[in-house]
Amino acid sequence: MADGQRLTANDRFYMTDKILVLTAAGSERDAGNIAHTLVQLRLAACVNILPQVASVYRWEGRVDRAEEWLLLIKTTRASFEAVRDAIKELHSYEVPECIAIPIELGSSEYLKWIADSVVA
């Protein structure tokens, strides 16, 4: 904020029930399909797809490396189980990543948009 400006009630940040869910897909097509389906079903307000991240992981007793597409899924805590189930159904991996990080603070306008966009 510029010097002399004051926060109003509408500018305040507050704790939320919103979460950021992470998953990674093995192809751009799979990532796009998951993202589109989650938003279309109103399980997510927005999904960012970060292309070609390098992942190093242990699978079946060995260390491997793969190029993946990382999905950042903005949703609500109440929708997590439905998001998790949709990812499991849509994903090509045997054990797809699906972890949630709480969004503790955020702009009231953006958080309201998530709430309005997601149907729990």
N, C-alpha and C positions, 0 to 999 in steps of 0.2 A: 504494500500500500504506500502511496505517496505521503510525504510529510503532511500532517494536518488532517488527513482523512481519518474517519472513524468507522469502525465496523457497525453495521446495522444488524438487526435480527436476521435478515435474509442472507447476510454474508457469513454467518456463523457456520462452523463445522461441528458435526455431532457424531456420536457413536451410532453404529448401524447394525442391521441384520443382514447386510450385503456381504457377499463373498466373491473371491476370485478363484475359479476352478482352473487347474492346469491339466492339460493332456497333450500328448505328442502323437502325430500321425506319421506313417511311413511314406506318404506321398501327398503332393499338393491336392490331388483329386479327393483323397480320403479326408484331408483336413477341411476342404471346402464343403464336402458333403455333410460332415459333422457340424460345422459352423452353421450352414444354411438350415439344417434340420432343427437345431436347437433354437435358433431365432424364430424360424417359422412356427414352431410349436409353442412359442412364448415361454420356453424354459430358460432363455437367456436374453438379455437386452442387447448384448453386443458380444461378438467374438473377434478378437484380433488374431490374425495368423502371421506368425513370424517365420519366414522361409528359411529352410536349410540350416537349421542349427545342428551342430555336431553333438551327438550323445555318445557317451562312453558308459557302458553298463555291464553288469554280470548277468548272464543268462545261461542256464543249463551247464553250470560249472566252468564257464570260460568268460573272459573279458572280451567284449566286442565293441565295435564302433559303428554308428550309422548316422546318415543324414536324415533329419526329421523336420517336420513342420510343427512348431509349438503353437498351441491354441491357448489364448487367455480369455476365459469365459466369465463375463460379468453377470451375476445372478443373485438370488436370495438364498439364505440358509434354508428356508422352507422348501425350496425347489431342488436342493442338493440331491436327494435320493432319485428323483426323476431324471436329473441331468446325468447322474452316475449310471442309471439303468439304460438311458439312451446311448451314452458313450459305449457301454459294453455291447449293446445290440448293433451299433453302427460300425464299430471298430474292427479292423482286420487283425489286430494283435490278440494273442491268446490271453494276455494279462495287460490290458491298457492302463496307462497312468491315469489316475483320477484323484487329485488331491485338492483340498480347498484351503484357502488362506483367508482369514477374516479381513474385511475392510473395516478398520476401526474408525477411521475418520474420512470425511470427504465433503465436497461442496454440496449444500442442500439441494441445489437444482439438479445436479448430476445424480445424486442418490434417489431423488424423487423420480427422475426419468427411468432409472433401473426399476424401481418399484412399480411404476405405471406400465412398464414394458413386459414384465414377467408375471405370469399367472401361476400362482403356487398350486 
